[in-house]
Structures are given as C-alpha cells and as structure tokens.
C-alpha cells in the first residue's frame, strides 16, 4: 500500500482486490480472506478493509453474506461474437497496432482456470501466462493477460512473442482456426498499476473483458483477461443458437499438440 499518495487507502485496497478478482485469482463463488486476514496482509485498519469491501459490493463484484463473509459474485451475463483478433481489426480501420511483451511466467492453475479450460480438477495443471501491452497509433490502449496450457506455451517460445498475434500463433502451431469465443464484459476502474501502464489517471473507467477462445469441438485454447481504455473502443456482438457437440476435449488437445508441427509462418487474425 502506498501511503505517499492522495489516493485513500480503502480505494487502493479496493482496486488491488478488484484486480485479483478480475484476473481470475479469485473466481466466482470463492470466499475472500476475512477482514482480519486482509488487515494483516495489507497492513491496514479494519475500517479501511470494510470500506474497500463495501465499494466492491456496490460495484457488483462481491456479495457480503452475514455469518459467512465476502464471496466473489457469479456473473451470468455472457456473449459470443465473431472471431476477429486485435491486429486485423485495427488494420482494417486504418490504424497502426503494435504490442509489447511485459512478462511471461509458468504458473500452477487455480480452480477457476482449470474449470475454464475444462480440465480434470483432481490433477495439477501448469499454464504459461503472457502479459502484453497493446498500442493503438503508438498510444497504450489494452493490457492483455493470456493463459495457455504449458504444452502450447512451450511451443510458442520458438516465435517472436514481442510482436506476435497470439491467435495467429495458435493457428500456425495447431493448424486449426479459432472457431468461436465466449466473452464476458464489465466496467471497472483503473488501479494504480494499470493506470501507470496505460498512462491514464487512477480510477478512470476501463472495459474488462474475459475471453475463452475455442478450437472446433469447443476445445478451450486460451483464457485471457483484457483491460481496454474505455474511450477508445466499442464492442459489437451477435447472438446465435449453439450446436451441441460431444468431443473429448482433453484427448483432442493432447493429440493436436503431439501431431502438429512448428511452423515459422504466422497467421494474422
């Protein structure tokens, strides 16, 4: 916590907890640490914690349940839209996109991530996390955090991740197109860390977008969390009735990772 700023401590704590929720560390239905645990972890008073939790509740991120504590709220509104990556979309509009790889690391998947990838909860699963900053006409516009299974992430290391279209990489490696996307959108405020990267004021509105991208057969290939500068983007959606499928996702994903060949050719989406 930064005590050398005009941002109140409760607001700083609110935004830190918001990031932990929206980046999947604490998924829907997960119980937050107790007020006492948060006081110890962040070195703040109980009233600071209570004010932060009250703000999260007002913003619809948590429910505070008497006798139980604070629980991450489940969001039931989702949408599916046409598959079109950031690079192609911006180029079609005559704009100049570019990206910067901020960080990459290997992590053990938590319960929420494992569920989104439709993997057995009884096993340990490793994922590569790639964090990128996307620019639009040389101005920072999006922070993207991409999660992929370790097998695919290992193979991505052969490519130029600094300037890559990630959807293009998946298609080049697996020789299959991204079939469809499940998206979840809400509005949030910029935390100090994200505001610094995006060069905006703390607390300004951002569009939070969770994306699960699938290959044919509804096989999850990527889970990503993005923060869009709100005044630069709008989203178009369409609704359709999905066709039931009956594929063995885990087996198909393993077979593709085993059989497909690494190619230096990138497909821009």
C-alpha positions in Angstrom: 0.0 0.0 0.0 1.3 3.4 -0.9 0.9 6.0 1.9 2.7 8.7 -0.1 -0.2 9.4 -2.4 -3.5 11.2 -2.2 -5.4 8.0 -3.1 -7.2 6.8 0.1 -6.1 3.5 1.5 -9.5 2.0 1.1 -9.5 2.9 -2.6 -6.1 1.3 -3.1 -7.2 -1.8 -1.4 -10.5 -1.9 -3.4 -8.5 -1.8 -6.7 -6.0 -4.4 -5.6 -8.8 -6.8 -4.6 -10.6 -5.9 -7.9 -7.5 -6.9 -9.9 -7.3 -10.2 -8.0 -10.9 -11.0 -8.8 -11.0 -9.8 -12.4 -7.7 -11.6 -13.3 -9.1 -14.9 -12.1 -7.1 -15.3 -8.9 -10.4 -15.4 -7.0 -13.1 -16.8 -9.3 -16.9 -16.7 -8.9 -18.1 -18.2 -5.7 -14.7 -18.0 -4.0 -14.7 -16.7 -0.4 -12.4 -13.7 0.1 -9.9 -13.6 3.0 -11.5 -12.5 6.3 -11.4 -8.8 7.3 -8.7 -9.7 9.9 -6.6 -11.5 7.2 -6.9 -8.6 4.9 -5.8 -6.2 7.7 -2.7 -8.3 8.3 -1.9 -8.9 4.6 -2.1 -5.3 3.6 -1.2 -3.6 6.8 -4.4 -1.5 7.1 -7.1 -0.9 9.7 -10.4 -2.8 9.8 -12.4 0.3 8.8 -10.2 0.5 5.7 -11.0 -3.1 4.8 -14.7 -2.6 5.4 -14.8 0.5 3.2 -13.0 -1.4 0.4 -15.3 -4.4 0.6 -18.4 -2.1 0.6 -17.1 -0.4 -2.6 -16.6 -3.8 -4.2 -20.1 -4.8 -3.2 -21.6 -1.6 -4.7 -19.7 -2.3 -7.9 -21.2 -5.8 -8.1 -18.0 -7.7 -7.7 -18.8 -9.4 -4.4 -21.6 -10.3 -2.1 -21.2 -9.9 1.7 -23.1 -12.7 3.4 -23.9 -12.5 7.1 -22.1 -15.2 9.1 -20.0 -16.3 6.1 -18.0 -13.4 4.7 -17.4 -11.8 1.3 -17.9 -14.0 -1.8 -17.0 -13.3 -5.4 -20.2 -12.7 -7.3 -21.1 -15.1 -10.1 -21.8 -13.2 -13.4 -24.4 -14.9 -15.5 -24.5 -12.5 -18.5 -22.1 -13.6 -21.2 -21.9 -13.2 -25.0 -20.4 -14.8 -28.1 -19.1 -12.8 -31.0 -17.4 -13.1 -34.3 -13.8 -14.2 -34.1 -11.5 -11.3 -35.1 -8.2 -10.6 -33.5 -7.0 -7.2 -32.4 -4.3 -6.8 -35.1 -6.6 -7.5 -38.1 -9.5 -5.4 -36.6 -7.3 -2.3 -36.2 -5.6 -2.7 -39.5 -8.9 -2.8 -41.2 -9.8 0.5 -39.6 -6.6 2.1 -41.0 -4.9 2.3 -37.6 -1.4 1.2 -36.5 -1.4 -1.6 -33.8 1.7 -2.9 -32.1 2.3 -4.9 -28.9 4.9 -5.2 -26.2 5.5 -8.4 -24.1 5.6 -7.2 -20.5 6.0 -10.5 -18.7 5.9 -14.3 -19.1 5.9 -17.0 -16.4 4.8 -20.5 -15.6 2.1 -21.0 -13.0 0.0 -23.8 -11.4 -3.6 -23.4 -12.5 -6.1 -22.4 -9.8 -9.6 -23.9 -9.6 -11.2 -21.2 -11.7 -8.6 -21.5 -14.6 -8.8 -25.3 -14.6 -12.6 -25.1 -14.8 -12.5 -22.7 -17.8 -10.1 -25.0 -19.6 -12.4 -27.9 -18.8 -9.6 -30.0 -17.3 -9.8 -32.6 -14.5 -9.9 -30.8 -11.2 -8.2 -33.7 -9.4 -4.9 -33.2 -11.3 -2.3 -30.4 -11.2 -2.1 -28.4 -14.4 0.6 -25.9 -15.5 -0.1 -22.8 -17.6 2.1 -20.2 -19.3 1.0 -16.6 -18.6 1.9 -14.0 -21.1 1.1 -10.3 -20.3 1.2 -7.9 -23.2 0.6 -4.2 -23.6 -1.2 -3.3 -26.9 -0.8 0.0 -28.5 -3.0 1.9 -30.9 -1.3 4.5 -33.1 1.6 4.4 -30.6 -0.6 5.1 -27.5 -1.1 2.3 -24.9 -4.7 1.0 -25.2 -5.0 -2.5 -23.8 -3.4 -4.7 -21.1 -3.9 -8.4 -22.0 -3.1 -11.4 -19.8 -3.1 -14.6 -21.8 -3.2 -18.1 -20.2 -2.4 -21.2 -22.3 -1.6 -24.8 -21.4 2.0 -25.5 -20.8 2.4 -27.8 -23.9 1.3 -25.0 -26.2 3.2 -22.3 -24.4 6.4 -24.3 -24.6 6.0 -24.4 -28.4 5.2 -20.7 -28.6 8.7 -19.9 -27.3 10.0 -20.6 -30.9 8.2 -17.5 -32.1 8.7 -13.7 -31.7 6.3 -13.2 -28.8 7.2 -9.5 -28.7 5.3 -8.7 -31.9 3.1 -11.8 -32.3 -0.6 -12.1 -33.0 -1.4 -14.7 -30.4 -4.5 -16.1 -32.2 -2.2 -16.3 -35.3 0.4 -18.3 -33.3 -2.2 -20.8 -32.1 -3.4 -21.4 -35.6 0.1 -21.7 -37.0 1.1 -24.2 -34.4 -2.1 -26.3 -34.3 -3.1 -25.9 -37.9 -6.6 -25.1 -36.9 -8.5 -21.8 -36.8 -10.1 -20.4 -33.7 -13.7 -21.5 -34.0 -15.5 -19.3 -31.5 -15.2 -17.2 -28.4 -17.1 -16.8 -25.1 -16.8 -13.3 -23.8 -17.6 -11.6 -20.5 -17.6 -7.9 -20.2 -17.9 -5.4 -17.4 -16.8 -1.9 -16.4 -14.0 -1.3 -13.8 -11.8 1.4 -12.5 -8.1 1.7 -13.3 -5.8 0.6 -10.4 -2.5 2.4 -9.9 -0.5 -0.3 -11.6 -2.7 -0.5 -14.6 -3.1 3.3 -14.8 0.7 3.6 -15.0 1.0 1.2 -17.9 -1.9 2.8 -19.8 -0.8 6.3 -18.9 -4.1 7.4 -17.6 -5.4 8.6 -14.2 -6.1 6.2 -11.4 -9.8 5.4 -11.2 -10.7 6.2 -14.8 -13.1 3.7 -16.4 -11.8 0.6 -18.2 -13.6 -2.1 -20.1 -12.7 -5.5 -18.5 -13.1 -8.4 -20.9 -12.6 -12.1 -20.2 -12.2 -14.2 -23.3 -12.2 -18.0 -23.7 -11.2 -19.0 -27.2 -12.0 -22.4 -28.6 -11.0 -24.6 -31.5 -13.5 -26.8 -33.2 -15.3 -29.1 -30.8 -15.4 -26.4 -28.1 -11.9 -27.2 -27.1 -10.5 -24.2 -25.0 -7.2 -23.0 -26.3 -6.8 -19.7 -24.4 -8.2 -17.8 -21.5 -7.4 -14.1 -21.5 -8.2 -11.1 -19.4 -8.0 -7.7 -21.0 -8.4 -4.1 -19.8 -9.4 -1.7 -22.6 -9.1 2.1 -22.3 -12.9 2.9 -22.3 -12.9 5.9 -24.6 -11.0 4.1 -27.4 -13.2 1.0 -28.0 -16.7 -0.3 -28.5 -17.9 -3.9 -28.9 -20.2 -5.4 -31.4 -22.0 -8.7 -30.6 -24.3 -11.2 -32.1 -26.4 -14.0 -30.6 -26.8 -17.5 -32.1 -28.0 -20.9 -31.0 -25.0 -23.2 -30.5 -24.9 -26.7 -31.9 -24.4 -29.5 -29.4 -21.0 -31.3 -29.7 -19.7 -34.4 -28.0 -15.9 -34.2 -28.3 -13.3 -35.4 -25.8 -11.5 -32.1 -25.3 -8.6 -33.4 -23.3 -7.8 -36.2 -25.7 -8.2 -34.0 -28.8 -6.0 -31.2 -27.4 -3.2 -33.7 -26.5 -3.3 -35.2 -30.0 -3.1 -31.8 -31.7 -0.1 -30.7 -29.5 1.6 -34.0 -30.3 1.0 -34.3 -34.1 1.2 -30.6 -35.2 4.5 -29.3 -36.5 6.1 -26.0 -35.5 6.0 -23.5 -38.4 7.6 -20.1 -38.6 4.6 -18.8 -40.6 2.3 -16.6 -38.7 -1.4 -16.2 -39.4 -2.7 -12.7 -38.5 -6.2 -12.7 -37.2 
